[in-house]
Amino acid sequence: MKRPDDFTLYPLSSSLTRRVVNYLNIYRLVIAMLLGFAHSSQLMDISGADSSRAFARAILISYMLFAAYHLFSARRKDTNFFRLATYSLTTDILFLSMLVLALGQLGGGIGILLVFSSAVAAVLLPLRIALFLASIASLTMIGGALWNYHPDTTTMESLLQAGMYSVIAMVSAVMAHQLAYWGRDYRLIAEKHRETVYELEQVNELIIRRMRTGVIAVDHDCKIRVMNETAWFLMGSPPVRQRHLNTLSPRLNQALANWKKNPFADQKPVLLEPSQAQVLPSFVALPGDPDFGALVFLSDSNIVARRAVELSVNTLAKLSGSIAHEIRNPLAALTHAAQLLEESPQIRLSEMRLVHIIQNHAKRMDGIVENILQLSRREHSRPELVPLHTFLYEFANEFRVSVVNRELEFEAAIDPEETLVVYDKSQLSQCLWKLLDNAVDHASKDKSIPKIRLALTKDEESGFCIITIADNGPGISKMQLDKIFEPFYTTRKDGSGLGLYIARQLCEANQAELTVDSELGQGAFFHIRLALARGSPKTKTMKPLV
């Protein structure tokens, strides 16, 4: 059995019920005022004694007051429109039924108003309540006709009219209720399809974003509407405001113009001016959408060469991993022997210094071996949706715990606003650890207290967020800025030169960009630039999909 406050039996949704009730309240007030005007101007024929006229006048005045009250009730914030629909339609049926009894006939359009109110009640209310109200209207019309029937003065036409109105009221209630349920079912189906389309749009957006082929959608004026990350990099990472293809690459714009003239001609490689990347463009027309003129696919003509380089790097990494694994065993034996020698009671101070040198260099070699093994073991990224605003907060707490015994000032400035990216969580954690360790090591060079800052900023307009790791170290010279990401390049005696290289490799594997800004004496700022994960089923975005 349904509870009294359960409104699941009502045909329409809450928002649609509210809208219909608001229109119905205005309609009721207008009808009440028109009936009152018709009565006061004697346009409405009321037969019978003065008591009948006084009764009809009281009914019309009360009806107008109730119509105004229902209109006022709909303006309140705490109004339950399901209940208001029930009360207001019951008011309509009762007052119009009493007006039929006062008039003694169905003239003046009262019968039509009763039929209309019965149909509206079937649209807004459960079927049993709607049929109850429709039966009241039908019985009132038939009862009033029978009560005023006199064989000598009344024809059968009034009885026939009352019977027809009664049948129409009941049939209209049943049909209107069924139509309301059909409308609700179609609305639910449409909403389900809308959710499905929205999910497919997110999947398509993710696929386009992760594609290695550049994708650009331009309208008929060659204005860029959509651009994925690969195309954004190939076009030289242009600002968001530069949206015209001719401004970014006149050669690609000319290739598009040539294709429009002759779609079947073979396309030639094009050198993109901003990035100096040579690509082979292909174009696809979109005649179904007037806002988009064509899709431009940018295939890097050097893709084969890059794949060969990647294969060589992977082979070299595996070879280096094998060599490093073979080095680790004798290195462990060497370290263990140095420890035993250090514990010997016969060792002299001068020899102890040599033991410490052996241990320090063995530790450094072990770090180099570990980095090489990590580079050789690195698997392909497994991207997933990562909430950076919570992930970085947890990561910052973990880092604080790890450096609790060190003299270090660590600050985390993380924007609490929801920030979603597509990234491999484990690889993001590895990258951040390497950047933070690098920042701590370099900030400790001048023997001052290291100050490290982890920050997250978000730019909805550009479609990117940036993770920044800053330190108060001595900074990096301009000559070194171009070399710090090269393998085995280091400025520290005990460094391996692989930390930043692996960090950049981890970023590139997840289609993120790792850059650095620094000046001597001003510290270093490492930035990880990531594409925001987003999608909207309602509007077409003008921003890049990167």
N, C-alpha and C positions, 0 to 999 in steps of 0.2 A: 504494500500500500504506500502510495506517495505521501510524503509529508506536506503540510500546508504551505511551506515555504519553498517547495520544489517546483521550479518553473520550466522543467525540461519538457513538459507536455505542451507548452505554448509553441505555436507554429513558427514564429519569427524569432530572430536573434534579439538580444537586448538593444543593440544600437538601432536596428531597423524598427523595432517596436517603438522606441523613443521617437524616431522620426515620424512614423505614421500617427502616433498619438498627438504630437504637436500639430500636425496638419488637421487632425480630427477636432482638436480643441478650437482651432480658428473656425473651422467649418460649423461647429455646433453653435458658437456664439453668433455667427452671421445668420444662421437659420433661425435661432431664437429671436434675434432682433427683427428679422423679416416677418416672422409669425406675429410678434408683438405689434409691429407696424400695421400688418394686415388686419389685426383685430381692432386696434384703436381707430383706424380709418374706415372700419365697417366693410372692408373688402372681403372679409371672411364671414360667411353666412352661418350664423349660430341660431338654430331653431330651438324653440322651447321657451321656458319661463326665464325671468330675470335671474333666478338662482343659477341656471345653467351658464348664463353669460358671466356672472360673478365667479363661478367655479373655473370657467375657461380662462378668465383674466388672471385669477390666482395661479393657475397652472403655468401660464406663459411667463408671469413675473418670476415665479420660482425657477422655471427652466432657465431664464436668462441669468439669474443669480448663480445657479449651479454651473452654468456654462462659464461664467466669469471665474468662479472658484476653481474649476478644473484647469482653466488656462493659467491661473496664478500658481496652482500646485505644480504644474509642469516646469515652472521656473526654479523651483527649489532644488538644491544640490543633492539632497538625500532622498529624492523622490524615487519610489519603485514604480517604474512605468508598466510593469506587468499588472500590478494591483490597480494602478490608475486607469489602465485600459479596461479592467473589469468593472470598476466603480462607474466610470464615465459612460460606458456603453449600457450598463444596467440603468443608469439615469435616463439615457435616451429612450430606451424601450418603455420604461415605466411612465415617463412624462408624456411621451407621444401616445401611449395607450390610454392614459387618462384623458388626453385631449380628444381622442376618438370618441370616448364615452361622453365627454362634455358636448362635442359637436353633434353627436348622434348620427354621424355619417363619416365616410372616408373622403369627403370632398377636400378641396384646398391642397391636395397633394400630400396629405398626412399618410395615406396608405403607402405611397412611394417612399416617404421618409422612413417608415417602419421597415419596409423591405430592404432599403439601403443600410439601415442600422443593423439589421440581422446579418446581412452579408459582411459588413465590416467586423461585426463581432466574431464571425466564423474565421476571418483572416487573422485576428489578433488573439483570440481566446481558445482554450481547449474545446474540443468538439462537444462534449457534454454540456458545458456552460453555454456555448453558442446555440445549441439546439434548445436548451431550456429557455433562453431569451427569445429565440425565434418562435417557440411554441406559445410563449406569453403574448407575443405580438399577434400570432395567428388566432389564438382563442379570443383575444380582445376584439379583433376585427370581425370574426364570425359571431361572437356573443353580442357585440354592439349592434350588428345588423339584425340579428334575431330579436333583440330587445325592442328595437324600434320598428319592427315589421308589423304592419296592420294590413289585413287582407283587402280592406276597402280603399285605403289611401296609398299603400306602398306596392310598388311593382316588384317582380322577381329579379329585376335588374340589380338592385342593391344587394340582394343575397348572393347573386352570381358574382358580382364585383368583389364582395368580401371573400368569397370562397377562392376566387382566382388570386387575390392578393395573399391569402393565407398559404396556398400551395406554392406560389412564387417565393414567398419568404422562406419556407422550409427548404425548397430545392436550392435556392440561392445560398443558404447557409451551408448546406452539404457541399455544393460545388466550390464555393469560395474557400472553404476549409481545405478541400482536397488540393486546390490550386496553390494555396499557401504552403502546404507541405511539399508539393512538387517544386515550388520555387526555392524552399529551404534546401531540399536535396540537391538541386542544381547549383545552389550557392556553395554548399559544402564540397561538391565535386570540383567546382571552379577553384575554390581555395586550395584543395588538395593538389590540383594540377599546377596552381601557382607555386606552391611549395616545391613541387617536383621540378618545375622550370628553374626556380631559384637555385636548387641544389645542383642541377645540371650546369647552370651558369657559373657557379663556383668551381665545379670540376673543370669546365672549359677554361676558365680563367687560370686555374692552377696549371693545366696542361700547356696553355700558351706561354705562361710565365716561365715554365721549366724547359721550354723548347730551346734547343741549341741554334735553331734557325731564327733569324730575326723576322718579326712580324710587325707590319705597320698598316693601319687602316686609315685611309684618307677619304675625304668627302669629294664632291664634284669640283670644289675650289682648290683641291690639293692641300687642304688644311688637315693636319694630323689629328685624328680623334682618339686612336688607341695605339700604344707602342709597348711591346714587351721588353724585358730586361736586356736580352741579347741585342735587339735592335737599338736600344738606348746606348749601349756601350759602343756598337759599331758606328753610331752617329756622333760619337765624341762626347757622350754624357751632356747633352744640351740642357740649358735651363728650361723650366716648365713653360715659361712665357713664350719661348720660341716654338711656335706650333705650325709654321708653314714649311712645307717640304722644300720649296725653292730657296728659303732662307738657310735651311740646314745643309742641303746638298743640291745645288743647281744641276749637277750631272744626273743624279737619280731622278730629279724632277723632269729633266729632258728625256730620260729613258722612259718615264711614265707617259709623257706626251707622245713619244714615238710609238709606244705600244697602243695608245688609244687610236692612232691613225692606222696602224697595221697590227692587229692583235696576233696574227699568225707568223710574224717575223721572228727569227731566232734572236734571242737576247744576248748581248755581249757583256763581258765583265765591266763593272763600273768601279772607279776608284772614288771612295767617299772622302770628300775634302776634310771634314773635321778630324777623323781618326786615321786617315790614309790607309784604310782597310779596303782591300779589293774584294768585291762581292759579285755574285752572279744573281741579278734580280729576276724574279718571275712575278707576274701580275695576274690577278683573278678579279673579274668584274662581279659586282654585287647589284644586279638590277632590281632585286626585290626591296631594297632599302634606299630611299631617296637621299638619306643623310650620308651614306657612305658611297664613295665613288669606286674604290678598288681596294683590294688587299695586296700588299707588297711583301713578298717573301725574299729575305736577304740571305743567300747561302754563301758562306765564306769560301772563296775559291781556293784558299790555302788550307782547307780542312784536311785534305789528305796528308799534307806535310805536317800539320799539327798532330794528327793521329800517329804518324810515324815517330814524331818526337816524343809523344806520350808513351808509345810502346817502348822506345829506347829508355826513357826515364824509369818506367816500371821495371824493365829488365835490369837496369843498373841498380835500382832499389833492391830488387830481389838478390842480386849478386852481392851488394853491399851488406844486406842482411845476413847472408850466409857467412861472409867473411867476419862480420861483427860477432856472430854467434860463435865462430871458431876462436875468436880472440877472447871472448868472455871467460872461457874455461881456464886458460893459463893466467889471465888477469886475476881471476878469483884466487888461484893458487899463490900468485905473487902477493896479493893483499893479505892473505892469511899468513904467509911467511913473514911479512913485515910486522904484523901484529904479534906473532910469536917472538920475533926478534926484539920488539919493543918491551915485552914483558920479561926478557932475560935479565937477571940481576948483574951479570958481568958486562953489560953494555955501557960504554962510556958516553959522555955528553956530546962529543964530536960525532960519534956514530949515531946518536939519537937524532941529530939534525938530518943526517942522511936518510934515516928511517922515515922521518916526517916528510922529507921530499918525496920518497917513494910512495908513501900513503896519499899525499896530495895529488900527485900526478896519476896514481892509480884511480883515485876517485874521479879525477877529470876524465880519464879515459873511459871509465865506466859510464859517465854521463854521456859521452860521445857515442858509445856503443848503444846505450839505451835509446838515444834519439834516432840513430840509424835503424835500429830494430823497429822503433815506432813508425818511422817513415816507410819501411818495407812492409809492415803489417797493416798499414792504413787501408781500410776497406772503403768501398763506395759509400757515399752518404745515404742515410735513411731518413729523408726529410719527413717532418711531422709538424703539426700546428703547435707552435710554442708560445705561451703567454709570457712575453718578456717581463712584464711588470711584476709578475710573481716569481718567475724563474730567477731573475737577477737579484731579487730580494733574498731568496733562499741561498743563492750562490754567495752573496755578500756576507751573510751570517756564517756560512761555512768557511769563508776565507778569514773572517775575524777569529774564529776558533783556532784555525791552523797557525796564526801568527800571534797567539796570545802571549807567548813567552819572548817575543821580539819587541824591541823598541821601535814602534811604527805608528804613525798616525794614518788611519784609513777612514775615508768618508765615502758614503754611497748616496748619490743623489738620483733617485729613480722616480720617474713620473708615475704616479699611481693610476693614471688613466690607462684603460685597456689597450694593450699594444700586442698585436698578434703577428707573428712571422712564421715562415716555413723554413725549418732548419733541423739539422740533426742535433739532438740535445747533447749527446756525448761529445761530439766534435766541437760544439760551441763551448762546452765546459773545458775541454782540453785547450782550446784557443785562448780563452780568458785566463786560465791558469798560467800559460806560457807568457802572456803579455803582462800579467801582474808580477810574476817572478822576475821578468826582465826589468820592470819598473822599479821593483824593490832593490835589485842588484845595482842598477845604475844610480838610483837616488841615494845609495849609501856610499858613493865614491868619495864625496867630500867630507865624510865623517859627521855629517849633520843628521838629524832625525828624518828619516824618509817620510814624505807625505804623499800618499797615493789617493787618487780620487777616481771612483767608478760612477759614471753618469749615463743616463738614458734620456734622449730627447726624441721627440716625434714631430714630424712635419706632414700633416694630412695633405697639404697642397701638392707637395712633390711626390707623395706616396712612399716616403722612406722614413726609417728611424735610424738613429746613430747611437752606438755604444762607444763611449769615450773613456779611455784609461789615461790619466795624466799623472805626472810625477814632478817632483821639485829637484830633479837631478841637474847635472851640468849642461844638459842639452846636447844636440847633435849638429855637427857642422853641415853646411850645404854639400860638401864633397862626400860626406858619409851617408847622406840621406838616400842616395841612389844605390848604395851598396849594402845597406843593413839587412835587406831581405834576400841577399844572395846566400847560398849554402856555404857554410864553413867560414863566413866572414864574421869576425868578432873583434871588439876593442878591449876585451878583458883577457887577462892571462889564463884564467881558469875557465873560460867560456868555450863552448863547442861550435858556436856560429850556426846552429841549426834551429834554435828556438823560434826566432821570427820567421825563418823560412817555412817551417812546419805550420806556424800559425797562419801565414798567408795561403799555404796550400789547403788548409782546412777551410778557410773562408771561400776560396775559389771553388772548392768542391761543392759548396752550398750556394754558389752564385751570389756571394757577398763580396764586398770590396774592403780591403784593409789598407789604410793610408796612414801617414804620419806627418805631423807638423811640429817643427822644433826650431829653436834658435839657441845659440850658445848662451848659457847662463839663464835661460828661461824655462828649462825643463822640456819634456817631450809629451806630445799628445797623440796617442794612437786611436784611430777611429775605425770602427767596423760599421759599414753602411749596409743596411739590410732593407729589402723591400717589404712593405706592409702587406699583410694578407687581408683582403677585403673584397666585397662584392655587393651590388645592390640590384634587386630585381625590378626596381621601378624606373630608374633613370639611367641614361647612357652616360658613362663617365667621359670626361674630357682629359683625364689624367692618364699618365702611362700606367701600364699594368705591372710595371716592375716593382 
